[in-house]
Amino acid sequence: MTTQTRLILAVVTWGLAAMAVVLPLVWLINNRDWGIGLMLLTPFVVYGLMRLGRALEGWARASSPPPRP
């Protein structure tokens, strides 16, 4: 797998994970009376997404091992 393919896969994976986490969180904050309490959770969600992005970038930029003869 080439580096460019890994990078595209990492970006798509992060985007799907971010949408899967952020959209329900935003909907709950907006539509539930107790949703404002979820605002306390938001910095941890953002931090987790940043960590996921860094891990995916490291995976995408890692050189693959040389093929075996």
Secondary structure in CASP SS format (residue, H / E / C, confidence):
PFRMAT SS
TARGET T0000
AUTHOR 0000-0000-0000
METHOD secondary structure of the structure
MODEL  1
M C 1.00
T C 1.00
T H 1.00
Q H 1.00
T H 1.00
R H 1.00
L H 1.00
I H 1.00
L H 1.00
A H 1.00
V H 1.00
V H 1.00
T H 1.00
W H 1.00
G H 1.00
L H 1.00
A H 1.00
A H 1.00
M H 1.00
A H 1.00
V H 1.00
V H 1.00
L H 1.00
P H 1.00
L H 1.00
V H 1.00
W H 1.00
L H 1.00
I H 1.00
N H 1.00
N H 1.00
R C 1.00
D H 1.00
W H 1.00
G H 1.00
I H 1.00
G H 1.00
L H 1.00
M H 1.00
L H 1.00
L C 1.00
T H 1.00
P H 1.00
F H 1.00
V H 1.00
V H 1.00
Y H 1.00
G H 1.00
L H 1.00
M H 1.00
R H 1.00
L H 1.00
G H 1.00
R H 1.00
A H 1.00
L H 1.00
E H 1.00
G H 1.00
W H 1.00
A H 1.00
R H 1.00
A C 1.00
S C 1.00
S C 1.00
P C 1.00
P C 1.00
P C 1.00
R C 1.00
P C 1.00
END
